[in-house]
Amino acid sequence: MKTARDAHSAAIVINAGSRRAASHELAVEAMRKAGVPISAVHLVQSGADLSGTLDRVLADGHDLVVVGGGDGTLSYAAGRVAGTDVMLGVLPLGTANDFARTLEIPNNLAEACATVADGKVVDIDLGRANGEPFLNVASVGISVAVTEALSPRLKRFIGPLAYSIATLQAYVRHKPFRARLEFPDNDHEPLDLDDLLQLAVGNGRHYGGGNTVSPTAGIDDHTLDVYAILAGPLREHVSIARLLKDGSFIKHDRVYHLTTRRVRVVTDQPLPVNLDGEIATTTPTDFTVQRNAVHVVVPQGSTTAMFDGPGAST
């Protein structure tokens, strides 16, 4: 089985704005001591810097790229290495770190560095929304307002609790919306939904600081989990919220859930779409899954994905 130690040259790319970025020097030193062949270290200050840096790193021929940051940073990086043999190492430096949680990569930075050095390589699926990448969940509705309420300062000072505070703020301001779901592969009949609180398309298993997309969701199952939550009385949303951690909320009376490989979401008016914490596109949105698209280093004991060869977009 391929491991990170098979890499010839590694580049480290750190998002300086991520919550735990200040620890990056210790992380780099730890990986060097563990034998990771680091030949370049880049500290990026913005999204534009991240794009240009990843371009240079890939052009330089590094076959291991270790990215430190939150889920938005990691999703963007995954989109750049998708479909190549470049291995992606993960340093969970953000607030939620749901991608790392899905792959059982330790949140502890020293242990995450050890994973990069000693882990195995698996291939995982990558979601696409109008071509834009996402690893965890893409969503329309209240999650967009949550993202807008999540200031970097709030996340930096109170960590994951920031999501609960932002959700309460977003709920007060939310306006229900309508959506039509169309299925190009004809695996489901078109579905018209009114009075929605949230519509989400999951590629991975976890999102929102540890919530679960569904009890069966996985990042290597080659399918997308789609769920829609209807707006309603506060007591109904509280009962749903209690079931978010284990994904059993999908069985609630006010929740629709299905799985597919392709879905098109159309709304009455264009609405912003949240991709792993970043507003990256708008409806109408075509969602697809790119199978086995990204090679990622995970702990030897991780069972969430395997290496089973390249796959095409479906």
Phi, psi and omega in degrees: 000138181291140177231170180296335180292347177282352181292145176269326184208132181242141173242140178252129178235118184244131173279111184295340181272356181288158191300323184247027184298334183299342181271005189295326181296319176296322180294316180298315180297319180297318180291322177299315180296330180277358175098008176291127186282070184282125178240354179205139177231127182234130174251114185256146186255345185205172177299321178296319176298320181298315180299310181295322180294316179296323175302313181293318181299315180290322178295331180283352173086017176295134179259000171227122177241115180261121185246128176250125180166192177273185184296326178297317178297315182293323177297317180297316179296320179299322178296328181282328181264355181303137178082003178247176176268004179294132178273139179253120172262149188239124169247107184284093184253004183271200181268310183271316179054045183288329177297314177298319180299317180301319184267007178063029173279127185300143176285333175297126189294320179298319179289326177294321176296320178295326177297316178302318183286321190243000186283175176257165181253129175239166172245137185236163177280155175233128175281152175228136176235107189052035179089343181280140186278149167211145182261320187261282186215141169250142185208158178231141178116224188297332181297330178295316178294327176297314179300318180293331180276346182276084178288148176306323181295317180297315180295321183294322188269332181238000172066217185302335178300338179301328181294321179294317180295315180295324179296318178297318178297318182291323182298320181297326185264355189292140173243125181301155181221168179248151178211149174244130178255123178242143187239101185301333180272002179058029176277347174218155172286150175306147185230122177258126184236132179248159170057056185265144171268318186205141172230127185225149176235116184257133172260319181264204183252321186244156179197165172062032178081032175115001173290159182245133183298312175196163181299337183251002184293144177209160184266005180227025184257001174065021177225163175252138173263124180248128173225150178227131179251124178282145174292157181179191180298153181304322182298328178291319180291326176295319180293326176290316182302326180293343184254005185289326187298319183258001177082000183287354177300338182296345179269357180293150183298334183260020181233131171260141179215139175203166176239149183197175174253340178213137176211143175247128181250123181239133177239162182302316176237150178303130179238145179292149180242128180269121178246104178051043176090004178236133176279109192237346179201183180224164173282153001293146186229131174262118180257131178223169176237128178264108190288137174048043192275333189235130176270118186235142176273124181231166177301150180304327183272000181293136180243012187278345180204164177223172177259107183229022170098167185292153177221158181261161173297139180231000000 
